[in-house]
Amino acid sequence: MRAHTSTHTNLHTHTHTNNPANSLTTVRNLGILAHVDAGKTTVTERILYTTGTTHKRGEVHDGTTVTDFDPQERDRGITIFSAAVSCRWDGHRINLIDTPGHVDFADEVERSLRVLDGAVAVFDAVAGVEPQSESVWRQADRHGVPRIAFVNKMDRAGADLDAAVASIRERLHPVPLVVQVPIGSEDAFTGVVDLLRMRALVWADGARTPEEGPVPDALREETAHRRRLLEEAVAERHPAALEEFCDRETLTGATLAGALRDLTRTGDGVVVLCGSAYRDRGVEPLLDAVVTYLPSPLDVPPVRGTHDGAEQERRADAAEPMAALAFKVNATPTGRLTYLRVYSGTIEKGDTVWDAGTRRTERIGRILRVRADRHDPLERAAAGDIVAVVGLKSARAGSTLCAPGAPLLLEPPGVAEPVVHVAVEARRAADTGKLASALARLTEEDPSLAVRTDPETGQTVLSGMGELHLEVAAERVRREHGLEVAVGRPGVAHRETVGAGVTGFVYRHVKQDGGAGQFAHVVLDVEPWPETGEDGGFVFRSAVVGGRVPQEYVRAVEAGCREALAEGPLGGHPVTGLRVTLTDGQTHVKDSSDTAFRTAGRFGLRDALRASEMVLLEPVVEVTVTVPEDAVGGALGDLAARRGRVTGSDTRGGAVTVTATVPLAELFGYATRLRGRTQGRGTFTARPTGYAPAPTAATTTR
């Protein structure tokens, strides 16, 4: 095992070699993903400590962590904002992003995953896969991010590696490839057996590095059995390993490591390690696994973008034209920081870059290597780097920055639609303008927040992903901007959908005010369409025959229909879950135009929805409630009173976990109620699952 002192290299100097490709092989851009309280931030802190980046172990409960540096994170004991840090291990640079675990901040995870090459998924050895673990795993699946798994808290009462692995297999459906055997259990957990090198690593109390030794006699038989199972699982999925296994009936350590690397990077397997980050046990092997199995920027496909409608790609090469994606914006007292993943080329201090979204130039003032809230200046950043830059005025999360002479637009991270809103106002009328500026800055930093003015009441409405999300935003306004604000009761963001549609709805748009007029005639069918997919719950198609509506006008009708979805007839809520078919129409030789047919599509669909049976939808969430066995009855009764529908339960270790689907509107204040009913012993988590008809089942037929 490498000595701890071997990692004390010059951590903050950005060096360059004569062969940029070789240096890229030693870079790892990874995220730490997990359910809240699985130990994600503690794992990050121990990585920083083990690599010599910090010289004191940060503790979540003491508020001394490096990555949870925001006052609200330290007050609440949870990660709210993704934090980037950089460290070195075994000659490799690791750019690491610690992501939030609470569902309200899932968009922070989404933006981080967009720029990462790999991830470490942290699981609780007692709880196994928890709801948010599943959500972030699915997010990583969508982005094709290779992962390794770290089963944390092996020193806790009830810790069970096999049970945790079984839950990974059953709920997440990967092929878990366990490469360690724990030595001791629960409080007696002292180390692991490395199945590749068939050696024991034991951490004595207070020791900074493990002692390496032979496999303990008591574990020899089990270790041999598990090594055999690992070899068989790998050989089943890797052709080269299968060939060696058939010839020799075993695999060498080198073949096994190479096959595990390939399976991790293709997603055909997930390497599983275990440990206790809080007690500094298992962190060094985890770091070894990161550099051994997770990909470098050269191991992932070239990034793809578009320019003038044509698709282009850029390789991770400093010689390519520069292309970078902004994934986070943070306003600090010393300036506006924009976090970038550089995909190709090189950025130097003072460079002029092109923002492909806003189509304007920006100047790079400074480049910084990031250590959470601390920064080290750099002269340049090259392909594969994750850095922060100062000086950009208009770039937002999702902006593409590129070389002015080689424009490229990269796909930005997706932004979820807000589901909860509150009215906010300054307590002093003189602060109204300052509040507007503060909210504008918040939405600039966090695209999942939205601000609008209610047209009926004139109130400022702040929308976000959940109650906690909005609480944090309001507290930031108070702390960072010194404003006293009043916050109304939270409400949910409803949607409207079609219960029963209409067929052959005719709309004629005729306008004549002198000169060229406007003429468009459309016939629409509207029907329910429950499949959402990438179209956001709206499907448009044309069944027009004989060229009665030219194709360019068909596109204009679709654009108008999409505009009509912004406000439904029940309460002005967005409309989803419908299919619109243009079945017929007429044109005028002089007065028909794109504008006329776009207007006909907008007003035609608006009137067609008024003639349909509409249903009001409310957001629903899947709630996982864990309570002592003697409190189950009260918890179930409370869920029923909140219109909850129980979908499953499980008893383990004297606690019962109940899963239910509950309308989001019924969960406001639930945390306080649950703690009161269970004397503080009950906990719950929630994740969005979609929309369902509201209890009033508001419909209209006109």
C-alpha positions in Angstrom: 0.0 0.0 0.0 1.4 3.4 -0.9 2.4 5.5 2.0 0.3 8.6 2.8 3.3 10.9 2.5 3.8 9.9 -1.1 0.7 11.9 -2.1 2.1 15.2 -0.8 3.1 16.6 -4.2 2.6 20.1 -5.4 -1.2 20.0 -5.3 -2.0 23.4 -6.7 0.5 24.0 -9.5 -1.0 23.4 -13.0 1.7 21.6 -14.9 1.9 20.9 -18.6 3.7 18.1 -20.3 5.0 18.0 -23.9 2.4 15.3 -24.6 -1.1 16.6 -23.6 -2.7 13.2 -24.4 -0.5 11.5 -21.9 -1.4 14.0 -19.2 -5.1 13.5 -19.9 -4.9 9.8 -19.0 -4.1 10.9 -15.5 -7.2 13.1 -15.0 -10.4 11.8 -13.4 -13.5 14.0 -13.4 -15.9 12.3 -11.0 -18.9 13.1 -8.8 -20.0 11.7 -5.5 -23.6 10.6 -5.6 -25.9 9.3 -2.9 -29.1 9.6 -0.8 -29.0 12.2 1.9 -27.1 11.0 5.0 -25.4 8.1 3.2 -22.1 9.8 4.1 -21.3 11.4 0.7 -19.7 14.6 2.1 -17.8 12.6 4.7 -16.4 10.4 1.9 -15.3 13.6 0.1 -13.7 15.0 3.2 -11.7 11.8 3.8 -10.6 11.8 0.2 -9.2 15.3 0.6 -7.6 14.4 3.9 -6.1 11.1 2.6 -4.7 12.8 -0.5 -3.0 15.5 1.6 -5.2 18.3 0.2 -6.4 19.1 3.7 -4.5 18.5 6.9 -7.5 18.2 9.2 -10.5 16.0 8.8 -13.7 18.0 8.2 -16.8 16.8 10.1 -20.4 17.3 9.0 -21.7 17.4 12.6 -19.0 20.0 13.6 -19.6 22.2 10.6 -16.0 22.0 9.6 -16.3 20.4 6.1 -14.5 21.9 3.1 -17.2 21.2 0.5 -20.3 22.1 2.7 -18.9 25.6 3.2 -22.2 27.5 2.9 -23.6 28.6 6.3 -27.0 27.0 5.5 -25.3 23.7 4.7 -23.4 23.8 8.0 -26.6 24.8 9.9 -28.7 22.1 8.3 -26.0 19.4 8.1 -26.8 18.6 4.4 -25.3 19.3 1.0 -27.3 22.0 -0.8 -24.9 23.2 -3.5 -22.6 21.1 -5.6 -19.0 21.9 -4.7 -15.9 21.3 -6.9 -12.6 20.3 -5.4 -9.3 19.1 -6.9 -6.7 16.8 -5.4 -3.9 14.4 -6.4 -3.5 10.7 -5.9 -0.8 8.3 -7.3 0.2 10.8 -10.0 -3.4 11.5 -11.0 -5.4 14.7 -10.8 -8.9 14.1 -9.4 -11.5 16.8 -10.1 -14.3 15.9 -7.7 -17.8 17.3 -7.4 -19.7 16.6 -4.2 -23.4 16.7 -5.1 -26.5 17.2 -3.0 -28.5 14.2 -1.8 -31.8 15.9 -1.1 -34.4 15.5 -3.9 -35.1 19.3 -3.9 -31.7 19.9 -5.3 -31.7 17.2 -8.0 -31.1 19.8 -10.7 -27.7 20.5 -9.1 -26.9 16.8 -9.6 -28.2 16.9 -13.2 -25.9 19.8 -14.1 -22.9 18.1 -12.5 -23.5 14.8 -14.2 -23.6 16.6 -17.5 -19.8 17.4 -17.2 -18.5 14.3 -15.4 -16.7 11.3 -16.8 -17.4 8.9 -13.8 -18.9 8.8 -10.4 -18.7 7.1 -7.0 -22.2 6.0 -5.8 -22.2 5.9 -1.9 -24.7 3.6 -0.2 -25.5 3.1 3.5 -24.5 -0.4 4.6 -27.6 -0.6 6.8 -30.2 1.0 4.5 -28.9 -0.2 1.2 -30.5 1.6 -1.8 -32.7 4.5 -0.6 -35.1 6.5 -2.8 -32.7 9.3 -3.7 -30.0 6.8 -4.4 -32.2 5.3 -7.0 -33.0 8.7 -8.5 -29.4 9.8 -8.9 -28.5 6.4 -10.3 -31.1 6.8 -13.0 -29.8 10.3 -13.7 -26.3 8.8 -14.2 -27.8 6.1 -16.4 -29.3 8.8 -18.7 -26.0 10.6 -19.0 -24.1 7.3 -19.5 -21.7 8.0 -16.6 -19.7 4.9 -15.5 -19.8 4.3 -11.7 -18.2 2.3 -8.9 -20.1 1.7 -5.7 -18.9 2.3 -2.2 -20.9 0.7 0.6 -20.3 3.1 3.5 -20.9 2.9 7.3 -19.8 -0.7 7.6 -19.1 0.0 11.3 -22.8 0.7 12.1 -25.1 -1.7 13.9 -26.9 -3.8 11.3 -24.4 -3.2 8.6 -24.6 -6.0 6.0 -22.5 -5.8 2.8 -24.4 -8.7 1.1 -27.8 -7.2 1.9 -26.7 -3.8 0.5 -25.3 -5.5 -2.7 -28.6 -7.4 -3.0 -30.6 -4.1 -2.9 -28.2 -2.6 -5.5 -28.9 -5.6 -7.8 -32.7 -5.7 -7.2 -33.5 -2.0 -7.3 -30.9 -0.6 -9.7 -30.4 -3.7 -11.9 -26.6 -3.5 -12.6 -24.3 -6.4 -12.2 -22.5 -5.8 -8.9 -18.9 -7.0 -8.9 -17.8 -7.1 -5.3 -14.0 -6.9 -5.0 -13.6 -6.8 -1.2 -14.6 -8.9 1.8 -15.1 -7.0 5.1 -12.9 -8.0 8.1 -15.1 -7.9 11.2 -18.6 -6.6 11.3 -20.4 -3.6 12.8 -18.3 -2.0 15.6 -15.6 -4.6 15.0 -15.1 -3.7 11.4 -11.4 -3.1 11.0 -10.5 -3.6 7.3 -11.1 -5.4 4.1 -9.6 -8.3 2.1 -8.7 -7.2 -1.5 -9.9 -10.0 -3.8 -7.7 -9.0 -6.7 -4.4 -9.1 -4.8 -5.6 -11.5 -2.1 -4.3 -9.4 0.7 -5.7 -7.9 3.9 -5.8 -4.2 4.7 -6.4 -3.4 8.3 -6.8 0.1 9.8 -5.8 0.4 13.4 -7.6 3.0 15.5 -6.1 6.4 14.8 -3.9 5.0 12.0 -3.6 7.2 8.9 -2.7 4.2 6.6 -3.6 0.5 6.6 -1.4 -2.4 7.5 -1.1 -4.8 4.6 -0.9 -8.5 5.5 -2.0 -12.0 4.5 -5.7 -13.0 4.4 -6.8 -13.9 8.0 -7.1 -17.7 8.6 -10.8 -17.3 9.5 -11.6 -15.7 6.1 -9.4 -17.9 3.8 -12.3 -20.2 2.7 -14.8 -17.4 2.3 -12.2 -15.3 0.4 -11.4 -18.1 -2.0 -15.1 -18.7 -2.6 -15.8 -15.0 -3.3 -12.7 -14.7 -5.6 -14.1 -17.6 -7.6 -17.5 -16.0 -7.8 -16.0 -12.7 -9.0 -13.9 -14.5 -11.7 -16.9 -16.4 -13.0 -19.1 -13.2 -13.1 -16.4 -11.3 -15.0 -15.7 -14.2 -17.4 -19.4 -14.4 -18.3 -19.3 -10.8 -19.5 -15.8 -10.2 -20.8 -14.5 -12.1 -23.9 -10.8 -11.9 -23.1 -11.4 -12.9 -19.5 -13.6 -15.8 -20.7 -10.8 -17.1 -23.0 -8.3 -17.1 -20.1 -10.8 -18.6 -17.7 -11.5 -21.5 -20.1 -7.8 -22.1 -20.7 -6.6 -21.9 -17.0 -9.9 -22.2 -15.0 -8.8 -19.0 -13.2 -7.9 -15.4 -13.9 -4.7 -13.5 -13.1 -5.0 -10.3 -11.1 -3.9 -8.3 -14.2 -6.6 -9.9 -16.4 -9.2 -9.4 -13.7 -8.3 -5.7 -13.2 -8.4 -5.0 -17.0 -11.7 -6.7 -17.4 -13.2 -4.9 -14.4 -12.0 -1.6 -16.0 -13.6 -2.4 -19.3 -16.9 -3.6 -17.7 -17.1 -0.4 -15.6 -16.5 1.9 -18.5 -19.1 0.1 -20.7 -21.6 0.0 -17.9 -21.8 -3.8 -18.0 -20.7 -4.1 -14.4 -20.3 -2.1 -11.3 -17.3 -2.6 -9.0 -18.4 -2.6 -5.3 -16.1 -1.7 -2.4 -16.9 -1.1 1.2 -15.6 0.8 4.2 -16.3 3.4 6.9 -15.4 6.9 5.8 -16.1 8.4 9.2 -13.4 6.0 10.7 -11.0 6.4 7.8 -11.3 2.8 6.7 -11.5 2.0 3.1 -10.7 5.4 1.5 -7.3 4.5 0.0 -8.6 1.4 -1.9 -11.5 3.6 -3.1 -9.0 6.1 -4.5 -7.1 3.3 -6.1 -10.4 2.1 -7.7 -11.2 5.6 -9.0 -7.9 5.8 -10.9 -7.9 2.2 -12.0 -11.5 1.7 -13.2 -13.1 5.1 -13.9 -12.4 6.7 -17.3 -10.1 9.6 -18.2 -11.3 12.3 -20.6 -9.6 10.3 -23.4 -11.7 7.2 -22.6 -15.1 8.9 -23.2 -16.5 9.7 -26.6 -15.8 13.1 -28.1 -18.3 15.8 -27.1 -20.9 16.6 -29.8 -22.5 19.9 -30.6 -24.0 21.8 -33.5 -23.2 24.8 -35.7 -25.5 26.1 -38.3 -27.6 23.0 -38.0 -24.7 20.6 -38.7 -23.5 18.3 -36.0 -19.8 18.5 -35.1 -17.6 16.8 -32.5 -14.6 17.8 -30.5 -12.0 15.4 -29.1 -10.4 15.9 -25.7 -7.2 17.4 -27.2 -5.5 20.7 -26.4 -4.8 21.1 -30.1 -8.5 21.2 -31.0 -10.5 24.4 -31.1 -11.6 25.4 -27.6 -15.1 24.3 -26.4 -16.3 24.4 -22.8 -19.6 24.1 -21.1 -20.6 26.3 -18.1 -22.4 24.1 -15.5 -22.6 26.4 -12.5 -22.6 30.1 -11.7 -21.8 31.5 -8.3 -21.8 35.1 -7.3 -19.2 35.7 -4.6 -18.1 38.9 -2.7 -15.0 38.9 -4.9 -16.7 38.4 -8.3 -18.9 36.2 -10.4 -17.5 32.6 -10.7 -18.5 30.5 -13.7 -17.6 26.8 -13.5 -16.5 25.2 -16.7 -15.8 21.8 -18.1 -13.2 22.3 -20.9 -13.9 19.6 -23.5 -11.3 20.6 -26.1 -8.6 23.1 -26.7 -7.1 25.5 -24.2 -8.2 28.6 -22.4 -5.7 31.2 -21.2 -6.1 34.1 -18.9 -7.1 37.2 -21.0 -8.6 35.1 -23.8 -11.7 36.3 -25.7 -14.3 33.5 -26.1 -17.6 33.2 -27.9 -20.8 32.5 -26.1 -22.6 30.4 -28.7 -26.0 30.8 -27.0 -26.1 34.6 -26.6 -23.9 35.1 -29.7 -21.6 37.5 -28.0 -17.9 37.6 -27.0 -16.7 37.4 -23.4 -13.3 37.9 -21.9 -11.6 35.5 -19.4 -10.3 37.6 -16.5 -8.9 34.9 -14.3 -8.8 31.1 -14.2 -9.0 29.3 -10.9 -8.3 25.8 -9.7 -11.2 25.2 -7.3 -11.1 23.9 -3.7 -14.7 24.5 -2.7 -14.7 28.1 -1.4 -10.9 28.4 -1.9 -9.2 29.0 -5.3 -5.7 28.8 -6.7 -4.9 30.9 -9.8 -3.9 29.3 -13.1 -2.5 30.7 -16.3 -4.4 28.3 -18.5 -6.8 25.4 -18.5 -6.8 22.6 -21.1 -9.1 19.9 -22.4 -10.3 17.6 -19.6 -10.0 20.3 -16.9 -12.8 21.5 -14.6 -12.1 25.1 -13.5 -13.8 28.3 -12.5 -13.3 31.5 -14.4 -13.8 35.2 -13.5 -14.9 37.9 -15.9 -17.9 36.4 -17.8 -20.8 38.7 -17.6 -23.7 37.0 -19.3 -22.8 33.2 -19.3 -25.4 31.1 -17.5 -25.4 27.4 -16.4 -25.7 25.6 -19.7 -23.9 28.2 -21.8 -21.3 27.0 -24.4 -18.1 28.9 -24.6 -15.9 28.3 -27.6 -13.2 29.7 -29.8 -14.5 32.7 -31.7 -13.2 31.3 -35.0 -14.7 27.8 -34.4 -18.3 28.2 -33.1 -20.0 25.2 -31.5 -23.2 24.9 -29.4 -23.3 22.1 -26.9 -26.5 20.6 -25.5 -27.2 22.3 -22.1 -28.2 20.3 -19.1 -32.0 19.8 -18.8 -33.9 21.9 -16.3 -36.8 20.4 -14.4 -40.1 22.3 -14.1 -40.8 23.8 -10.7 -43.5 22.1 -8.7 -43.9 24.4 -5.6 -44.3 28.1 -5.3 -44.5 30.8 -2.7 -45.3 34.5 -2.8 -42.5 36.7 -1.5 -42.4 40.4 -0.8 -40.1 42.8 0.9 -41.2 43.9 4.4 -40.2 47.5 3.5 -41.6 49.0 0.3 -38.2 50.7 -0.2 -36.6 47.3 -0.6 -38.8 46.1 -3.5 -36.3 46.9 -6.1 -33.5 45.2 -4.1 -35.6 42.1 -3.8 -36.2 41.9 -7.5 -32.4 42.1 -8.0 -31.7 39.5 -5.4 -34.2 37.1 -6.9 -32.8 37.7 -10.4 -29.3 36.7 -9.1 -30.8 33.6 -7.5 -32.4 32.4 -10.7 -29.1 33.2 -12.5 -27.2 30.9 -10.2 -30.0 28.2 -10.0 -32.0 27.6 -13.2 -34.5 25.4 -11.4 -35.8 28.5 -9.6 -38.3 30.7 -11.4 -39.7 34.1 -10.6 -42.9 35.6 -12.1 -45.5 38.2 -11.2 -49.0 37.0 -10.5 -51.2 38.9 -13.0 -54.2 38.9 -10.7 -52.6 39.9 -7.3 -49.4 41.6 -8.5 -47.4 39.5 -6.1 -43.9 38.2 -6.8 -44.1 34.4 -7.0 -40.9 32.3 -6.5 -41.2 28.7 -7.8 -38.8 25.8 -7.1 -38.4 22.0 -6.7 -39.7 21.7 -3.1 -40.4 23.3 0.2 -36.8 23.1 1.4 -35.6 24.5 -2.0 -37.7 27.6 -1.5 -36.7 27.9 2.2 -33.1 27.9 1.3 -33.7 30.5 -1.4 -35.5 32.8 0.9 -32.8 32.4 3.6 -30.2 33.3 1.0 -32.1 36.6 0.2 -32.0 37.4 3.9 -28.4 36.5 4.6 -26.6 37.5 1.4 -28.6 40.6 0.6 -29.6 41.8 4.0 -33.3 42.0 3.1 -36.2 41.3 5.4 -38.8 39.3 3.3 -42.2 37.9 4.0 -42.9 34.5 2.5 -46.4 33.2 1.9 -47.7 29.6 2.4 -46.3 27.2 -0.2 -48.6 26.1 -3.0 -48.2 23.4 -5.7 -47.8 24.0 -9.4 -50.9 22.4 -11.0 -51.2 21.2 -14.6 -54.2 20.7 -16.9 -54.9 17.8 -19.2 -57.6 16.6 -21.6 -60.1 14.1 -20.2 -62.1 13.9 -23.4 -61.2 15.8 -26.5 -62.9 17.1 -29.6 -62.9 16.0 -33.2 -63.1 18.2 -36.3 -62.8 21.5 -34.4 -62.8 24.3 -37.0 -61.1 27.7 -36.5 -60.8 30.4 -39.1 -58.5 33.3 -38.7 -59.4 36.2 -41.0 -58.1 39.7 -40.5 -58.3 42.6 -43.0 -57.1 46.1 -42.0 -56.1 47.4 -45.4 -53.2 46.2 -47.4 -52.3 42.5 -47.1 -54.6 40.6 -44.8 -54.3 37.4 -42.8 -56.2 34.2 -43.6 -55.8 30.7 -42.1 -58.3 27.9 -41.7 -57.5 24.9 -39.6 -59.4 21.8 -38.5 -58.0 20.2 -35.3 -58.6 16.9 -33.5 -57.7 17.0 -29.8 -57.3 13.8 -27.7 -55.7 12.6 -24.4 -52.1 11.4 -24.8 -50.8 10.1 -21.5 -47.3 9.3 -22.8 -45.0 12.2 -21.9 -41.5 11.3 -23.1 -39.2 14.0 -24.6 -42.1 16.0 -26.0 -43.2 17.2 -22.5 -46.6 15.6 -22.8 -47.6 17.1 -26.2 -47.6 15.4 -29.6 -48.5 17.2 -32.8 -49.1 15.5 -36.1 -50.5 16.4 -39.5 -53.0 14.2 -41.4 -53.6 16.8 -44.1 -53.8 15.3 -47.6 -53.6 16.9 -51.1 -51.4 19.8 -49.9 -54.4 21.7 -48.6 -52.0 23.1 -46.0 -48.4 23.5 -47.2 -45.7 22.0 -45.0 -44.3 25.4 -43.9 -47.7 26.4 -42.6 -48.1 23.0 -40.8 -44.9 23.9 -38.8 -46.4 27.3 -38.0 -49.7 25.7 -36.7 -47.6 23.4 -34.5 -45.7 26.4 -33.1 -49.0 28.2 -32.4 -50.4 25.1 -30.6 -47.3 24.9 -28.4 -47.8 28.6 -27.4 -51.4 27.8 -26.4 -50.2 25.1 -24.0 -48.9 27.8 -21.6 -52.3 28.5 -20.1 -55.2 26.1 -19.9 -58.9 26.9 -19.5 -59.4 25.7 -16.0 -57.1 28.1 -14.1 -54.4 29.2 -16.5 -52.1 26.3 -15.7 -49.8 24.7 -18.3 -51.5 22.0 -20.3 -49.9 18.5 -20.8 -50.9 15.0 -21.9 -52.6 15.6 -25.2 -52.2 14.9 -28.9 -53.3 17.4 -31.6 -53.9 16.4 -35.2 -54.2 18.9 -38.0 -56.7 17.1 -40.2 -57.6 19.8 -42.8 -57.4 23.4 -43.6 -57.6 26.1 -46.3 -55.2 28.8 -47.6 -55.7 32.1 -49.4 -53.4 32.8 -52.4 -52.5 36.3 -51.1 -53.4 36.5 -47.4 -52.1 33.2 -46.0 -48.7 33.4 -44.1 -46.7 31.7 -41.4 -48.0 34.4 -39.0 -51.6 33.8 -39.9 -51.3 30.0 -39.4 -49.4 30.4 -36.2 -52.1 32.6 -34.9 -54.8 30.1 -36.0 -52.9 27.3 -34.2 -52.7 29.3 -31.0 -56.3 30.5 -30.8 -57.7 27.4 -32.5 -56.2 25.1 -29.8 -57.1 27.5 -27.0 -60.8 27.3 -28.1 -60.6 23.6 -28.7 -59.4 23.1 -25.1 -62.4 25.1 -23.9 -64.7 22.8 -25.8 -63.0 19.7 -24.3 -63.4 18.1 -20.9 -60.4 19.3 -19.0 -58.9 17.7 -15.8 -56.9 19.5 -13.2 -53.7 17.7 -12.2 -51.6 18.0 -9.1 -48.0 16.8 -8.5 -47.6 13.6 -6.5 -44.5 12.1 -4.9 -43.4 8.7 -3.6 -42.8 8.9 0.1 -40.6 6.5 2.0 -41.4 6.7 5.8 -39.2 4.9 8.4 -40.7 4.6 11.9 -40.4 2.3 15.0 -42.7 -0.7 14.9 -44.8 0.8 17.7 -45.5 3.9 15.7 -46.6 2.2 12.4 -50.3 2.6 13.1 -50.1 6.3 13.6 -47.9 6.8 10.6 -50.3 4.8 8.3 -53.3 6.8 9.7 -51.5 10.1 9.0 -50.6 9.0 5.4 -54.3 8.0 4.8 -55.4 11.4 6.1 -53.1 13.0 3.6 -54.6 11.1 0.7 -51.7 8.7 0.6 -51.8 5.3 -1.1 -49.5 2.8 0.5 -47.6 0.7 -2.1 -45.3 -1.4 0.2 -43.7 -1.9 3.5 -40.7 -3.7 4.9 -39.6 -4.5 8.5 -35.9 -4.6 9.4 -34.1 -4.2 12.7 -37.1 -3.0 14.7 -38.1 -0.3 12.2 -40.7 -0.4 9.5 -40.3 1.3 6.2 -43.5 2.3 4.4 -43.7 3.4 0.8 -46.7 5.5 -0.3 -47.8 7.8 -3.1 -48.9 11.1 -1.7 -50.0 14.4 -3.3 -47.2 17.0 -2.8 -49.7 19.6 -1.4 -50.4 17.3 1.6 -46.7 17.1 2.6 -46.2 20.7 3.7 -45.3 20.5 7.4 -45.2 16.7 7.3 -41.6 16.5 8.8 -42.7 18.3 12.0 -45.8 16.2 12.3 -43.9 12.9 11.8 -41.3 13.8 14.4 -44.1 14.7 16.9 -45.9 11.4 16.3 -42.7 9.3 16.7 -40.9 11.3 19.5 -38.3 12.3 16.9 -37.5 8.8 15.7 -39.4 8.9 12.4 -37.8 10.0 9.1 -39.0 10.3 5.6 -37.8 11.0 2.1 -39.8 11.9 -1.0 -39.2 12.0 -4.8 -41.4 13.3 -7.6 -43.3 10.7 -9.6 -45.5 12.8 -11.9 -49.0 14.2 -11.8 -52.4 12.8 -10.9 -56.0 14.2 -11.0 -56.7 16.6 -8.2 -59.4 15.7 -5.7 -61.9 18.2 -7.0 -61.4 16.5 -10.4 -62.3 19.9 -11.9 -63.7 19.5 -15.4 -65.4 21.7 -17.8 -67.5 21.1 -20.9 -68.2 24.1 -23.1 
